[in-house]
Structure formats: C-alpha cells, structure tokens
Amino acid sequence: MNYCDALYAVPAEILNRPVFTELETAYSLTYGQLQQDVRRWVTFFTQQGLRPGDCIAIHLHNSVNFILGHMAAQHMGVTSALLDPLSQPQSLGYYLTMTQAKVLVSHFSDAQLAQADTGDVTVITLDAVPPSGAGDHATEASKPLYDWPEDITSYIYFTSGTTSLPKGVPLSYGNHSNFYRIADRYWQPSDHTSKHISFVPFSHGFGSIFLIPWTIRTHSECFILRGFHPLKVQQAIEQHGITHIYGVPSHYQQLLKFEQFHGALKKLQMAFCAAAKLDRETIDEWYRVSGHRLHEGYGLIETTGGITWRVHSDSLQTGDVGVCPDRELIEIGIMDEDNKLLEPGEEGEIVVRGKSVTSGYLNMPEENANVFAGGFFHTGDKGKITAARRLIMTGRIKDIINIAGIKISPYEVESVLNRHPMVSTSAVVSTADSLYGEVVKAFVIPKKGESPDARELIKYCATQLINFQVPRQVVFLDKFPQNNMGKVDRKKLRTL
C-alpha cells in the first residue's frame, strides 16, 4: 500500500489535465507533472540521506510543495511528520525530538531557522529544492513504490494545542485504509468534474488525509489557499468554477455575513463542514442563501479524520453529524464517567474503536491509559446516539464549566445568546471565581449597526437559563481569536 498508488495509476489520457493550483501564485501542476515532480523530490530526499524507516518533518504552508514533499516521503517509505506552518522557530525542536526526524523541510529562512534547536537534523529550506523539471528522475526515483505494512507509522500529526504541549498522533496505512472504506461507502458527492478548494491547513489532517488523495483518486482538480479569506474564496468560485468547498462553522458564518458573496455561493454544488459543532441557524441560513444543504461530518485526527458523514440527509438539529457507520467499519458509542456504555438517547462522552483509531499518542503512556479506558478511544466530545443511530454532538467535555460541582455546557448558553436579535454570535468560557471556583463569561459579537447592553443580555439569559448558567460578565468584541483551523480559540478568550 502506498499514498502514491492512485497517482501512478492515472490514465494516460488525463496526464495533461490540471490537478493542483495555488491560487495566490497561480502555480499549477498537471497529473503528469505531479508524477514527475514527486519523483524529483524522491531523488532529492534520497540525496539528503533519507531511507525507508526514517522520518521527515514537513513545516510548510498549504502549497504544491507541501504535496510534493509529503507524497515523495510516502513514495519512498519515509514517515511524514506534518507540522503546523504557524509553529515558531523556538518550538520546532520539540517536534523534531518527539518524532525523531532526520530531516526538516521548512518555509522559514536560514536566519529564522538559526533560532531553532534543530540539533543534528538536516535542515532544508525551499530555495534548496531543485526547480521543477530539474535533475534526473531515472535513478532512485525509478525504484518501485515502498509497500507500507498496515501497522507501521506512516505519518504523524499533532493536536491543535488543547494541552500545554501538542500531542503527537501516529497514523498507519491500516488506519488510512479503514478511513477510506468508510469514506467510499458514505461519501459520494464528487467526481472527475469536481473543482475543490482547500484552505484548511494540510497539517491538520483533512487536506492531507482526505482531500489530496481524494482529488487524485477521482481525477478531479483542487485549488489551494494558504488560509481562509472570504474575498479570495468568492473570487475563486467566480473565476475558477469551484464546485466543492470545505470548512469549519466560522468560515461559513463569515461567507454568509457578506451579502455581495451570496451570488457566488449559489454556484457551489456542495459545502461541507466539520471540526466544530455547527448550529442549526447557520445550516438554515446557508440553505436560504445558496439553495443547497450545508453538509456535516465528525471525526478527529486520532480517528484518521471523518467517521460520520451527513452528506445525503438534512440536519435534524444542531450537532447532527449523521448516521453511525456499520460497526464492522468503526464502532461509535457513548460512555458515562465510569466508562459504562450508555443506551440510545443518553448523553455522555463520544467514544470510538476500530481500525481507523490511532495506536496512541507518542511517548505518553499515562495519557494513553486514560484515553483508551474501557477499550474505546475517548474523544473528549459530548454527545448522544439516537435510536436511529444518528450521532448528535452536544458539546466538548473539556469546555464544560464546573460551577460548585454543577456542570454547565457553553453551547447551552451560546444558543440562548445567539437568539437575541442584536447578537451576531457568541462564545462562552469559564472564568475564575473565589466563591464558586468558576463562573460563566460570555463574549459577544453584535450584529452590524447594533449596540446591545451587557446588563440587558444578562437579563435576557436569566429568563431562559438556570441561575448558574447565566453569564456573570459579557464582553463585546469585533471578532473572536481563532486557531489555525479557524475555530474559536477558547484558551485565548480566557485570557481576555
């Protein structure tokens, strides 16, 4: 098995068809050029001393170069450690030590990398990579694709910082193969005519686990952005005929906010949302504006991406992420705090087991003992499974606010605040309190032209929530801090 299998199986008649295009630079590759350039990078990596079983750390923005580096590593049997491109030089040493990488390829300059503790690692900057078409591909790169065993780590991702230090998540071809068994059965909304756009970071999994290989497998085309920008997305839809878009809730909320973009949204064939709970109001507004469903799914990097896909049905409620797959593919359950599986309709922690699930975090035996308690992987997400086996995500266990022993879900408070006629959106976190330990603090973005009063919003909440759920403070912001995935950064909110 190899990540590049589908690339080298591409029919000759489509080799001149574009496959990946960078929207910022207009740099584009055809399928035939992609084959040649992956081999070029294989030759280059071999010259750097990389061999099967080694690890390379890839610290690149969304780009053709990211794709080439990752695919070349997989071609030759080298584990890809995919680092967040926003990681600063001072943090690179941690990732290199965790992964035992032999080589680092980075978008940083030599001057920036001088601040990094890279030890004995070979460091490659992008200006050191031979240009497209350079060099002889016929030597090392002509060797057969490496045949990855199912249980050997082929790539490593890192969690997005819910702990003080990111956790390394090793994945294997056994994990990835099972992910595609699920996707092939439950995800069918694209074909060779599709034009995708990718602005979520490849380093966070969705792009590199799903969208890059899916584009190649379906002989379609993908346009790449380094990050989300509503105007650039709208221009890409208009100029390049984008048909498929993928994002998180805040991306869709921003696109809906600008009325001048609504005409472009009607031209899309499909929009998919994941990584955070999508509220029903956004789903309904998207349908009203675009005329199409806003599809949804659920998964984590620890489960090799998506495990449920709501792409063929309407949302029943906020948090409806689709029907649980057949148990022979992946088993999804709900557990209580004693690691007991709950009955349909009962709320608890979402847990997963099956071939898509990581073998455990790198070098964290105690963490792994906890996260795999009861024989399932504990996601940290709160939810329930209906009698019809639909998975409903209701919150995040780690976001739960504990007020004198009473557990408060931020989503319950946010849903009330978001219904206020002067509120655009809200985010709720805990704040320290000398009496109760924690109390509720709300951050609110008002609707354009509105100036809500904090006391009035608190009174409004008091009419619909129990007293412990009512925010003690309301702070108004123009925008929320976001992490690299575009999700609200609650950790930063707690510092404001």
Secondary structure by P-SEA (a helix, b strand, c coil): ccccccccccccccccccccccccccccccaaaaaaaaaaaaaaaaaacccccbbbbbbccccaaaaaaaaaaaaabbbbbcccccccccaaaaaaaaacccbbbcccccccccccccccccccccccccccccccccccccccccccccccccccccccccccbbbbbbbcaaaaaaaaaaaaaccccccccbbbbbcccccccccccccaaaaaaacbbbbbbccccaaaaaaaaaacccccccccaaaaaaaaacccaaaaaaaccbbbbccccccaaaaaaaaaacccccccccccccccccccccccccccccccccccccccccccccccccccccccccccbbbbccccccccccccaaaaaaaaccccccccccccccccbbbbbccccccccccccbbbbaaaaaaaaaaccccccbbbbbbbbccccbbbbbbbbccccbbbbaaaaaaaaaacccccccccbbbbbcccccccccccaaaaaaac
